């Protein structure tokens, strides 16, 4: 502290002002809560206003650089928690609270307002899946709406080019937080559509607190996304709640990497897929032709098989006809008859020869016959003699011999029967009487039985 | 016919032809025609893959 006894000479005003600033230095990163009043924008893009409570009042300034970063611009009558430091401006002789952050005092109230916005959009059908635009399967250019600096744009580009080395990228640099962010983002969305350099839009930010993401919960950004003709993908980081922008976007990704992989296919996959199709196509084409060739081969083989058989049948038929023809031809008939005659001549000759042989054989056997005849003659003589003897005996016993002794035989001339008894005949019947020599015819005159 | 097709449309047509071929009901003439058509679509697909040109363009906000 400045001590009067050390003040050997008076301070200049500037010296005192510097002294005051030095003394105020500990009052840094202060949080002060109060109501905004007298808000006005200065020429250099900074804002002047007062923060007050019921009793005291503090001048405050929000420099242009900080104004771009703050969640939202304070308006008169609203209560915020301001972060900043206290400084003394020698030029004006005023003490000011240099604000570098503005935070909502009543987040609950803000959330309530957000819920109300969501309800309205819901009723309009802004979140309906049927309303969402389909992402192009293969864009040629991707538009990136994001902060031109930082990891987000880098990650997006990396992902896109890693997946698709010849993909076009157009960047629309915007403020992704701060009071101007909603307007900045919605303007970029409109320009994307107007310029039509790309076929799909990625709106990205590297996450953040509820306050930092405030722009993406504003109606102005939600309307710009809804009004976009080109499909919109959000990638607002993965540390916070879903924003309204996420809900109305056509695709909601968490990280820039995820967004990149949603908007751009992997070229290597597509190349592989086309290669596979090419192979299938070749195979089908070749197989079809091969199958046709095979069918032709089979037909040819069958033809080769069938042809000789067909020829054979016809050859057989011809041969048969030729044979018939030959048989009926006069020359053949004469020949055949000659042949038949020759056959008969052969048989005749054979029969003659056989006959000759037989005769010769008979002649040969006749000599044996002579012997046989001689034996037979002898046998005849012997038998003759025996027979004579027997005849003599027989004669001795015959009726002739009996008759010779004076007996006679009386025979009924009509019946031829021997009359053995007088009773066997009657008067006047004719009789024949056989005597030893000769016969007598007689008539019965008397019967004496 | 193939001039206006996108990659996706050409791929769809290519797959249609492939399916017809793989079903195997086509006559030889139709099959050969299908193979020719499919080759055209395959070429379109390949051309579409190479159509994108790697470039980066920055479109800053116009200053009012």
Boltz contact constraints between the chains, C-beta under 6 A:
constraints:
  - contact:
      token1: [A, 137]
      token2: [B, 8]
      max_distance: 6.0
  - contact:
      token1: [A, 138]
      token2: [B, 7]
      max_distance: 6.0
  - contact:
      token1: [A, 140]
      token2: [B, 52]
      max_distance: 6.0
  - contact:
      token1: [A, 166]
      token2: [B, 52]
      max_distance: 6.0
  - contact:
      token1: [A, 166]
      token2: [B, 54]
      max_distance: 6.0
  - contact:
      token1: [A, 167]
      token2: [B, 52]
      max_distance: 6.0
  - contact:
      token1: [A, 168]
      token2: [B, 52]
      max_distance: 6.0
  - contact:
      token1: [A, 168]
      token2: [B, 53]
      max_distance: 6.0
  - contact:
      token1: [A, 168]
      token2: [B, 55]
      max_distance: 6.0
  - contact:
      token1: [A, 169]
      token2: [B, 56]
      max_distance: 6.0
  - contact:
      token1: [A, 170]
      token2: [B, 57]
      max_distance: 6.0
  - contact:
      token1: [A, 171]
      token2: [B, 58]
      max_distance: 6.0
  - contact:
      token1: [A, 172]
      token2: [B, 59]
      max_distance: 6.0
  - contact:
      token1: [A, 173]
      token2: [B, 60]
      max_distance: 6.0
  - contact:
      token1: [A, 270]
      token2: [B, 49]
      max_distance: 6.0
  - contact:
      token1: [A, 274]
      token2: [B, 45]
      max_distance: 6.0
  - contact:
      token1: [A, 274]
      token2: [B, 46]
      max_distance: 6.0
  - contact:
      token1: [A, 277]
      token2: [B, 14]
      max_distance: 6.0
  - contact:
      token1: [A, 278]
      token2: [B, 42]
      max_distance: 6.0
  - contact:
      token1: [A, 280]
      token2: [B, 18]
      max_distance: 6.0
  - contact:
      token1: [A, 281]
      token2: [B, 38]
      max_distance: 6.0
  - contact:
      token1: [A, 284]
      token2: [B, 21]
      max_distance: 6.0
  - contact:
      token1: [A, 285]
      token2: [B, 35]
      max_distance: 6.0
  - contact:
      token1: [A, 288]
      token2: [B, 31]
      max_distance: 6.0
  - contact:
      token1: [A, 292]
      token2: [B, 28]
      max_distance: 6.0
